[in-house]
Amino acid sequence: MSAKMKKLEDTLRKLEADSEVDGCALVSDRGQLMAAALHKGVDEKAVSAMAAALVSIGGRVGAALGSGNPKNIVLEGEKKTVIVRTLGKAALIATAPKEAKIGLIDFEMDNATSEIMSIL
């Protein structure tokens, strides 16, 4: 494992440790997994591809509505909340319990985003 990969994975683990995030991944805008701290049994390739598609579609919706590119895309599911944060040519995906405090997660995702950008 390269030093850069280790730093990225350490950053994802720190995001989990510092907030209610219970799974996260960093993917490229082409849907390729860069680093992950997801639950066992999760199809990382499929999640990566779908997250990239979601960011792409979010950008098109934002453009059509005149709001610009989205910073976050939040999916509030029956069991979990999924937050996708755009990072230029990458995206940070985080999952949390449905009742998690999104404000704190957003703050910690800001910290993780800064760290990831310095690594990349």
N, C-alpha and C positions, 0 to 999 in steps of 0.2 A: 504494500500500500504506500502510495506516495505521501510526502509530507503535506501537500495541499489537500489531498483527500482526507487525511487524518484530521486536519484543522477544520474542514467542513463538517465532518461527522461529529467532532467535539462541539462545534457550534450548535448543531442540531440537538445534541444531547443536553447542552446547557439550556436551550430554549425549553425543552421538556422539564428540566429540573427547576427552572425559575418561574414556571407558569403552570396553568392547568392543561397545557398541550400534552396529549398522550400519544402522538405520532406525528412525524413530519418528514418531509423530503424536499430536496432541491432538484429541479428538473430544468432542462434547457428548453428554449422556445420551440425546438423541434421534437420535443417529447422524449428526450433521452435522459435517463436517470443519472444525476451527478453524485448524489449522496442521499442516504436514507436512514431513518430511525423509525421504521414502520412496524406494525404488529406482524407476527408470523402469520402466514396464510394470506397476506395481502399480495396481490399480483402487482408488483412494483412497475413492471413494464406497462401494463394496462393503465395504472394510475398516472404514470408519467405522460403517456400519450393523451389521456383524457384531460389532464390538467392543462397541457399545452393547447389543446383544442378549446378548452373553456376560456383561456386567456385570449386566444385569437377571436373567438366569438364575442367576448366581452369588449374587446377593442372595437369590433365592427358595430356593436350596439351603441357604445359610447360615441363613436363617430356619427352614427345616424341620428343620435339624439343631441348632438352638439356638446357633449360633456367631456370629450377627450378620452384618453386611455384610462382605464380603471386602475386605481392603486390596489384595491382589495376587491375580491369577489367572495361573498359569504353565502354559503349554503346551509340553511338551518333545517336539518333533517329531523326525523322523529326521534332518533337515538343520539345523534352527534351533530356537532357543528363543524363545518369544513371551511377553512379560510385559505384563499389562494392570494398571495401577495406577489405582484409583478415586480421584477428586478431587471429591467432592460431586456436582455436576451435570455433571462432565466425566470423561474417562478419558485417561490417558497410555499409549500403546501403544509398546512397544520390541521390536525383534528383535535377536537376537545369534546368533553361531555356537553350535552344539550344545555345544561344549566350553568356552564362556565361563564366567567366574567370576561366578556369580549374586550372591554377596555384595557384590562391588564394584559391580556394576550396580545392586543394590538401594540401596546407599549413594549412588550418583550420581543415582538416580531420586529419592531423598529430597531432594537438593539442587535438582534440577530442579523437583520438586513445590513446594517453598517459593518458588522464583522465579516459577513459573507462577501460584501463588495470589496473590502480590503484584501481578502484572500484571493479573489478572482482577479 
